[in-house]
């Protein structure tokens, strides 16, 4: 699990080198695509939506890698988080085109049958950021260790509280469907706080009150945000109606965090409230610098897409397939905690370094 302090070139070089070992070319022609050109390799990137900067960065990474690798890139997406029908249609189009492979951030298990059909048709399918359930639905996943990302912000929060009671709002992604990125971040946060979780793959089934590593806690709410700013604001308003004394706000991503902050400000101010998140986009790093977010776990979507395109290109040309990181059921693309208020015992980078590594 990569959580130590690193610079852009060193971090990316290390990941790229690991992939290069697993993708050593063995020769051969691609013979893919429907253009009739045997040198043409086509790959489709299917994200959850086109508005989140995280997915925009993925598109940029895929296109940059496509230019470098001689791969034709098609970008597709659902209309919004949870739009599995849109993703299924994009998968079917990639199969009909005769693409060599698909990169996808799956919106939920409803896309699994379409992914399986694509693999049966000979496409190599890589999940990015969000491992499907079960993981073997795809050939491999390139992702942040979302459980570790959650643990980092949980550990930081516990340290910052200094024994004060934690009155917690959990602003998740969904409540009407189960996605691993959702429960891994939420449950990782609680684990980092030192709170016992009942089932690590279920949000909201832990005890509502108890002890964390520094003192007592109370969980006020688990509310969905759909990963959006307006969703974060509505979710925070709902939580504040239940308990106005919330002093810890976990958010699934930075747009939700901004919405939560706006709701807190409207309700009388966010002073004394620790807001933590996951993503590490350039806007999110700036929000940490501005004091809106206390800490965020930074991930690297552009690199996920770059490595995914490289992997499919190598396989199409006769190379070897990538392998999971040791001890994990996915390829770990790294995570780092970004904060300007470091905590003893929790590795982190500051917003200056976070800005050098950010995206979006």
C-alpha positions as CSV (number, residue, x, y, z in Angstrom):
1,X,0.0,0.0,0.0
2,X,1.6,3.3,-1.1
3,X,1.0,6.0,1.5
4,X,4.5,7.5,2.0
5,X,5.5,11.0,0.9
6,X,6.5,11.1,-2.7
7,X,7.0,13.5,-5.6
8,X,5.2,13.3,-9.0
9,X,8.1,11.9,-11.0
10,X,9.1,9.3,-8.4
11,X,5.6,8.1,-7.7
12,X,4.6,7.8,-11.4
13,X,7.9,6.3,-12.4
14,X,7.6,3.6,-9.7
15,X,4.1,2.6,-10.8
16,X,5.1,2.7,-14.5
17,X,8.1,0.5,-13.8
18,X,6.0,-2.0,-12.0
19,X,3.5,-2.2,-14.9
20,X,6.3,-2.4,-17.4
21,X,7.6,-5.5,-15.7
22,X,4.2,-7.1,-15.9
23,X,3.6,-6.0,-19.5
24,X,6.9,-7.2,-21.1
25,X,6.0,-7.5,-24.8
26,X,6.3,-10.8,-26.5
27,X,5.8,-9.7,-30.0
28,X,2.8,-10.2,-32.4
29,X,0.3,-8.0,-34.3
30,X,-2.8,-6.5,-32.9
31,X,-5.4,-7.2,-35.6
32,X,-8.0,-5.2,-33.7
33,X,-10.6,-2.6,-34.5
34,X,-13.0,-2.5,-37.5
35,X,-10.9,-0.2,-39.7
36,X,-9.2,-3.1,-41.4
37,X,-5.8,-1.8,-40.3
38,X,-4.0,-4.5,-38.4
39,X,-1.9,-1.9,-36.6
40,X,-5.0,-0.1,-35.2
41,X,-5.8,-0.7,-31.6
42,X,-9.0,0.7,-30.3
43,X,-9.9,1.2,-26.6
44,X,-13.0,2.7,-25.0
45,X,-12.9,4.5,-21.7
46,X,-16.3,4.4,-19.9
47,X,-16.7,6.7,-16.9
48,X,-19.6,7.2,-14.5
49,X,-20.2,10.7,-15.8
50,X,-18.6,13.6,-17.7
51,X,-18.9,16.3,-15.1
52,X,-16.7,15.1,-12.2
53,X,-13.1,16.4,-12.7
54,X,-11.9,13.0,-11.6
55,X,-13.4,11.4,-14.7
56,X,-12.4,14.3,-16.9
57,X,-8.8,13.7,-15.7
58,X,-9.2,10.0,-16.6
59,X,-10.2,11.0,-20.1
60,X,-7.2,13.2,-20.5
61,X,-4.9,10.4,-19.2
62,X,-6.4,8.0,-21.7
63,X,-6.1,10.4,-24.6
64,X,-2.5,11.2,-23.8
65,X,-1.6,7.6,-23.5
66,X,-3.5,6.8,-26.7
67,X,-1.4,9.4,-28.6
68,X,1.8,7.9,-27.1
69,X,0.9,4.3,-27.8
70,X,-0.8,4.7,-31.2
71,X,-4.2,3.7,-29.7
72,X,-7.6,5.1,-30.9
73,X,-9.5,6.2,-27.8
74,X,-13.3,6.5,-27.5
75,X,-14.7,8.3,-24.5
76,X,-18.1,7.4,-23.2
77,X,-20.0,7.8,-19.9
78,X,-23.2,7.5,-18.0
79,X,-25.3,10.6,-17.6
80,X,-24.7,10.6,-13.9
81,X,-23.4,8.4,-11.1
82,X,-25.5,5.3,-11.1
83,X,-26.5,5.4,-14.8
84,X,-25.7,1.7,-15.5
85,X,-27.9,1.7,-18.6
86,X,-25.7,4.3,-20.2
87,X,-22.6,2.3,-19.4
88,X,-24.1,-0.9,-20.7
89,X,-24.9,0.8,-24.0
90,X,-21.3,2.0,-24.3
91,X,-19.9,-1.5,-23.6
92,X,-22.1,-3.0,-26.3
93,X,-20.9,-0.3,-28.7
94,X,-17.3,-1.1,-27.9
95,X,-17.9,-4.8,-28.6
96,X,-19.7,-4.0,-31.9
97,X,-16.7,-1.8,-33.0
98,X,-14.3,-4.7,-32.3
99,X,-12.3,-2.7,-29.8
100,X,-9.3,-4.4,-28.2
101,X,-10.4,-3.5,-24.7
102,X,-12.4,-1.4,-22.3
103,X,-11.5,0.8,-19.4
104,X,-14.5,1.3,-17.1
105,X,-15.4,2.9,-13.8
106,X,-18.4,0.6,-13.1
107,X,-21.5,2.4,-11.7
108,X,-22.8,-0.8,-10.1
109,X,-23.3,-4.6,-10.4
110,X,-25.9,-4.1,-13.2
111,X,-23.1,-3.6,-15.7
112,X,-21.5,-7.0,-14.8
113,X,-23.3,-9.1,-17.4
114,X,-22.3,-6.7,-20.2
115,X,-18.7,-6.8,-19.0
116,X,-18.7,-10.5,-19.1
117,X,-20.1,-10.6,-22.6
118,X,-17.4,-8.2,-23.7
119,X,-14.7,-10.5,-22.3
120,X,-16.4,-13.5,-24.0
121,X,-16.1,-11.5,-27.2
122,X,-12.4,-11.2,-26.7
123,X,-12.1,-7.7,-25.2
124,X,-9.7,-7.1,-22.3
125,X,-11.6,-5.2,-19.6
126,X,-9.9,-3.1,-16.9
127,X,-11.8,-1.5,-14.2
128,X,-10.4,1.9,-13.0
129,X,-10.9,3.3,-9.5
130,X,-13.9,1.2,-8.7
131,X,-13.4,-2.6,-8.5
132,X,-16.5,-4.4,-9.5
133,X,-18.2,-6.9,-7.2
134,X,-17.0,-9.6,-7.6
135,X,-13.5,-8.3,-8.6
136,X,-13.0,-11.2,-11.1
137,X,-15.8,-9.7,-13.2
138,X,-13.0,-7.8,-15.0
139,X,-9.6,-8.9,-16.1
140,X,-7.9,-6.6,-13.6
141,X,-8.6,-3.3,-11.7
142,X,-6.2,-0.3,-11.6
143,X,-7.3,1.7,-8.5
144,X,-6.5,3.6,-5.4
145,X,-6.6,1.5,-2.3
146,X,-9.9,3.1,-1.2
147,X,-9.9,1.4,2.2
148,X,-6.4,2.8,2.9
149,X,-7.6,6.2,1.6
150,X,-10.4,6.1,4.2
151,X,-8.1,4.9,7.0
152,X,-5.7,7.8,6.4
153,X,-8.4,10.5,6.8
154,X,-9.8,8.6,9.8
155,X,-6.5,8.4,11.5
156,X,-5.9,12.1,10.9
157,X,-9.3,13.0,12.3
158,X,-8.9,11.0,15.4
159,X,-5.5,12.7,16.1
160,X,-6.9,16.2,15.5
161,X,-9.8,15.6,18.0
162,X,-7.4,15.1,20.8
163,X,-9.8,13.0,22.9
164,X,-12.9,15.3,22.2
165,X,-16.2,13.5,21.6
166,X,-16.6,12.8,17.8
167,X,-20.2,13.7,16.6
168,X,-20.0,12.3,13.1
169,X,-21.9,12.8,9.9
170,X,-21.1,10.2,7.1
171,X,-21.9,11.6,3.7
172,X,-21.7,8.6,1.4
173,X,-22.3,8.0,-2.3
174,X,-25.5,5.9,-2.5
175,X,-28.0,4.3,-0.2
176,X,-29.9,2.5,-3.0
177,X,-27.0,0.5,-4.4
178,X,-23.8,-1.1,-3.2
179,X,-20.5,0.1,-4.7
180,X,-17.1,-0.9,-3.3
181,X,-15.6,2.6,-3.5
182,X,-18.5,3.8,-1.3
183,X,-18.2,1.3,1.5
184,X,-14.4,1.0,1.4
185,X,-14.0,4.8,1.9
186,X,-16.7,5.0,4.6
187,X,-15.6,1.9,6.5
188,X,-11.9,2.7,6.1
189,X,-12.6,6.1,7.7
190,X,-14.3,4.5,10.7
191,X,-11.5,1.9,11.0
192,X,-8.9,4.8,10.9
193,X,-10.9,6.4,13.7
194,X,-10.6,3.2,15.7
195,X,-14.3,2.5,15.5
196,X,-15.4,-1.2,15.2
197,X,-17.3,-1.9,12.0
198,X,-19.8,-4.8,11.9
199,X,-19.5,-5.7,8.2
200,X,-16.7,-3.9,6.3
201,X,-18.8,-4.1,3.1
202,X,-21.9,-2.5,4.6
203,X,-22.3,1.2,5.4
204,X,-24.3,2.1,8.4
205,X,-24.4,-1.2,10.4
206,X,-21.8,-0.2,13.0
207,X,-22.9,0.9,16.5
208,X,-24.3,4.4,16.5
209,X,-22.4,5.2,19.7
210,X,-19.3,3.9,21.4
211,X,-15.6,4.6,21.6
212,X,-13.0,5.6,19.0
213,X,-9.3,5.6,19.5
214,X,-9.3,8.9,21.4
215,X,-12.7,9.0,23.2
216,X,-16.4,8.6,22.6
217,X,-18.3,8.9,19.3
218,X,-21.8,9.3,18.0
219,X,-22.7,8.7,14.4
220,X,-25.6,11.0,13.6
221,X,-26.3,10.0,10.0
222,X,-25.4,8.1,6.8
223,X,-26.7,10.2,3.9
224,X,-26.3,9.8,0.1
225,X,-24.7,12.6,-1.9
226,X,-24.4,11.0,-5.4
227,X,-20.9,12.5,-5.2
228,X,-22.2,15.9,-6.1
229,X,-22.0,19.3,-4.4
230,X,-25.8,19.8,-4.3
231,X,-26.1,16.3,-2.9
232,X,-23.5,17.1,-0.2
233,X,-25.4,20.2,0.8
234,X,-28.7,18.4,1.1
235,X,-27.2,15.5,3.0
236,X,-25.5,17.9,5.4
237,X,-28.7,19.8,6.0
238,X,-30.5,16.5,6.8
239,X,-27.8,15.6,9.3
240,X,-27.8,19.0,11.0
241,X,-31.5,18.7,11.4
242,X,-30.9,15.5,13.4
243,X,-28.0,17.0,15.5
244,X,-26.7,20.5,15.1
245,X,-23.6,19.7,17.2
246,X,-21.8,17.7,14.5
247,X,-18.0,18.3,14.6
248,X,-16.8,15.6,12.2
249,X,-17.9,15.3,8.6
250,X,-16.7,12.4,6.4
251,X,-17.5,12.9,2.7
252,X,-17.2,10.5,-0.2
253,X,-15.5,13.1,-2.4
254,X,-14.5,16.8,-2.6
255,X,-17.6,18.1,-4.4
256,X,-19.7,16.6,-1.6
257,X,-17.4,18.2,0.9
258,X,-17.9,21.6,-0.6
259,X,-21.7,21.1,-0.4
260,X,-21.4,20.1,3.2
261,X,-19.3,23.2,4.0
262,X,-21.9,25.4,2.4
263,X,-24.6,23.9,4.5
264,X,-22.6,24.3,7.7
265,X,-21.9,28.0,6.8
266,X,-25.6,28.5,6.2
267,X,-26.4,26.9,9.6
268,X,-24.1,29.2,11.5
269,X,-20.6,28.4,10.5
270,X,-18.1,25.6,10.0
271,X,-15.6,26.7,12.7
272,X,-14.6,23.7,14.8
273,X,-15.9,21.1,12.3
274,X,-13.4,18.7,10.8
275,X,-14.4,18.0,7.1
276,X,-12.4,15.2,5.5
277,X,-12.6,13.7,2.0
278,X,-11.0,11.6,-0.7
279,X,-9.9,12.6,-4.3
280,X,-7.1,15.1,-4.2
281,X,-8.1,17.1,-7.3
282,X,-6.6,20.5,-7.8
283,X,-9.8,22.2,-6.5
284,X,-9.8,19.8,-3.5
285,X,-6.2,20.6,-2.7
286,X,-7.0,24.3,-2.9
287,X,-10.0,23.7,-0.5
288,X,-7.6,22.1,1.9
289,X,-5.3,25.2,1.6
290,X,-8.3,27.5,2.2
291,X,-9.4,25.6,5.3
292,X,-12.7,24.3,3.8
293,X,-11.4,20.7,4.0
294,X,-9.1,19.6,6.8
295,X,-7.5,16.7,4.9
296,X,-8.1,14.7,1.8
297,X,-6.6,11.4,0.5
298,X,-5.2,12.1,-3.0
299,X,-5.6,9.5,-5.8
300,X,-4.3,9.6,-9.3
301,X,-7.0,9.0,-12.0
302,X,-4.9,10.3,-14.9
303,X,-2.3,7.7,-14.2
304,X,-4.9,4.9,-13.8
305,X,-6.1,5.6,-17.3
306,X,-2.6,6.0,-18.8
307,X,-1.6,2.6,-17.3
308,X,-4.8,1.0,-18.5
309,X,-4.3,2.1,-22.1
310,X,-0.7,1.0,-22.0
311,X,-1.7,-2.4,-20.6
312,X,-4.3,-3.1,-23.3
313,X,-1.9,-1.9,-26.0
314,X,0.8,-4.3,-24.8
315,X,-1.7,-7.2,-24.6
316,X,-3.0,-6.5,-28.1
317,X,0.5,-6.6,-29.4
318,X,1.2,-9.9,-27.8
319,X,2.5,-8.8,-24.4
320,X,1.8,-10.2,-21.0
321,X,-1.1,-9.1,-18.8
322,X,-0.6,-7.0,-15.7
323,X,-0.8,-8.6,-12.2
324,X,-2.4,-7.5,-9.0
325,X,-0.3,-5.7,-6.4
326,X,1.0,-8.1,-3.7
327,X,-1.7,-9.0,-1.1
328,X,-4.5,-7.1,-3.0
329,X,-7.1,-8.1,-5.6
330,X,-6.3,-5.0,-7.8
331,X,-3.3,-3.0,-9.0
332,X,-2.6,-0.3,-6.5
333,X,-2.0,3.1,-8.1
334,X,-1.2,4.9,-4.8
335,X,-2.7,7.3,-2.3
336,X,-1.3,10.2,-0.2
337,X,-2.9,12.2,2.6
338,X,-2.9,16.0,1.8
339,X,-3.1,18.4,4.7
340,X,-1.5,21.5,6.1
341,X,-2.1,20.3,9.6
342,X,-0.1,17.2,9.9
343,X,-0.7,14.6,12.7
344,X,1.8,12.6,14.6
345,X,2.1,9.1,13.2
346,X,0.1,9.8,10.1
347,X,2.2,10.2,6.9
348,X,1.1,13.2,4.8
349,X,2.1,15.7,2.2
350,X,1.3,19.5,2.4
351,X,-0.8,21.4,-0.1
352,X,2.2,22.7,-2.0
353,X,3.2,19.1,-2.9
354,X,-0.4,18.1,-3.3
355,X,-0.8,20.9,-5.9
356,X,2.1,19.5,-7.8
357,X,0.5,16.1,-7.9
358,X,-3.1,17.1,-8.4
359,X,-5.4,16.8,-11.4
360,X,-8.5,18.6,-12.8
